[in-house]
Amino acid sequence: MRTGADLVRNINDHTEEWFAIHGPAGYFDDAVRLRQLQQLQGFFTSREALRRSSFDALTDALLACAAFHDRLRFARGGLQTLVTTFKRENRFEDVAETFEYLAFGGGDYIQRIYDCVYATDYKLKDFGENCTFELFGWINRDGIPPVNGRVLKALRYLGFNIAP
């Protein structure tokens, strides 16, 4: 773990290296992922916008979340199997209700995230903890950044005291 000037120096060194390799666009230099992210955020402008979305369009937009997209490594048949399985295992009404609660529900966002991961009323199949964390980061209005398993590992690597 690092602190103070050592932590800042380590972050700056790694940030400079990242931009030297990936350029300023980084992850979202991929036009498809950027379009998916913009579409995803558009669905969460209001409860009504979310409810008006189609299951196909919402699922396609969810692929902007690396934690969801990269579950394809567990799907025999790849991306198409991932999408088909998610839609087969969850009803659109349940997905919309869970996501509406996550994005627009009352109370503390930490409790809402917890409920979407663990509570039977909100838990979705084939959409895990990291998917929920990352989705919330992309769609919230409170400035909470997207977080997934890779982000947590990177923060530990940089020197932050992040519990496993």
Secondary structure, DSSP 8 states (H G I E B T S, - for coil): ---HHHHHHHHHHHHHHHHHHHTTTGGGG-HHHHHHHHHHHHHTS-HHHHHHS-HHHHHHHHTTSHHHHGGGGGSTTTHHHHHHHHHHHS-HHHHHHHHHHHHH-SS-HHHHHHHHHH-TTT--TT--HHHHHHHHHHH-SS------HHHHHHHHHHT-----
